C-alpha cells in the first residue's frame, strides 16, 4: 500500500458541530436570504439543465460581480467557496520551492492550505493589538525569504482590521504576492479592494457565505489583476462552480439592499452584546469589526466555560489553542434572541 504524504495523516482543520439550540461557532449569517430570493432561486434551479455542465468560466456571474465591484470581469475569478480560491492561489504561486508567511493568531485555513500544496509555512506573530506592521513584514521577509504573505482583515478570530497605511506600505514594498482575506469586510468600516488598482501583487478574497447568507451554496471569488486571474484559470479544475451555485450568486446580487440591512442588524447586535459584556468584571471582551467577537474569561478556564455553555445548548468556538489566545473563546453574532440566550447562559455560569 502506498503511504500517503504526512499532511494526509494530519488531523486537519477542525470545527466541532453538535446539536444545540444556539450555534454561535462558525460565523454564519443568523438570517436566511430574502424570501423573494428563495422563490426566484427555486424557480431558476427548476429550469436548469442539470444534465449539462455548468458555465466553466462563470461568465454571467463574473460580469455581475465586476459591475458590483466596478472592475472588469477579467479581474474576477470564482470558486467553490473562498477556501478553494486560497487553494488555487497556492496552487499557482506556492509549492515546495516557495514560502508563505502566516501571522498568528489568524485564520488557520491559510496554514492548512499552504501545507496541502507543499508550500513551506513561516509562522510569525502579530503584535499585542493583533496587527501587522510594514517594518515587521519587510524585516521578516528579508530574514525568512517568503514569497507569499497572508493578511486577514477583519482578522479571524480577533475581529480587528489591519491599518490602511501599513498594508499599503506592505503592498508597495513587498517582493511577492499579498493575499488579503476579506471574508468579513462588509461588517467593517473599510476595504483594501482599491489596492488592486495600485499594485499588481495583490489578491483580495471575498465570499458569499457570511454577508450574503449563502454558506450552504459554497461560493467565493478573488479580485486581482488580469495576470493573476489568468494564472488561477490555468490551475482550476473544469466546472468547479456548479450551475446551482452560479444561479444563487447571480440572484443574490439583486438583493444588495437586503444584504446591507442584514449586515446593519448584525453590527447593531454586535455592539449591544459587546457593550453588555464589558459590564462584566469576570471576562474581557475585545472590540470587533466582524460578525464575531473574542472573549477571555478571568474567573474560569475557557474550555470549562465552553462545556458549561454547551450544557445550556449554546455552542461557541474554543480558540484557546491558538498562539497568544490562551483562555479565549470566539463568539459569532446571532439573532437578538440567540444573543440573549448566550448572555443569559453566560451570566448564570459566571455567577
Number of C-alpha atoms within 10 A of each C-alpha: 3 4 7 8 10 9 13 10 9 9 7 13 11 8 10 11 11 11 10 13 13 21 24 24 21 18 24 21 23 20 18 12 18 15 9 10 17 15 10 14 20 14 11 14 15 11 9 13 10 12 6 8 12 19 16 15 17 23 16 14 23 22 18 18 23 18 12 11 15 10 17 16 21 18 23 25 27 29 27 19 22 23 20 19 24 23 23 22 25 24 21 18 21 23 17 11 10 17 22 29 25 23 25 23 23 24 19 18 15 24 22 18 23 27 19 18 19 19 23 20 19 18 12 16 16 17 14 8 9 19 21 22 16 19 13 14 21 17 11 15 21 11 9 13 17 21 20 27 24 18 24 26 25 28 26 25 27 28 25 22 25 21 14 12 10 16 20 16 14 20 22 16 13 20 17 18 21 23 22 23 25 24 23 26 25 22 22 19 10 14 18 19 19 12 18 18 11 13 15 18 20 25 26 24 23 25 27 23 21 22 26 25 20 21 17 11 18 21 25 24 23 26 26 26 21 16 13 23 20 16 15 22 16 12 14 21 12 13 15 17 23 20 19 17 22 24 19 24 22 18 17 21 18 12 15 14 10 15 20 15 12 21 22 14 16 25 21 13 18 26 16 13 19 20 13 12 19 15 11 13 11 15 16 16 21 14 17 22 23 29 27 27 25 23 22 20 18 14 12 14 14 21 17 12 21 18 15 18 19 19 12 18 17 24 26 23 22 23 22 17 13 16 14 16 18 14 20 28 25 24 24 24 29 26 18 17 10 17 21 13 18 24 15 12 18 18 13 12 13 16 7
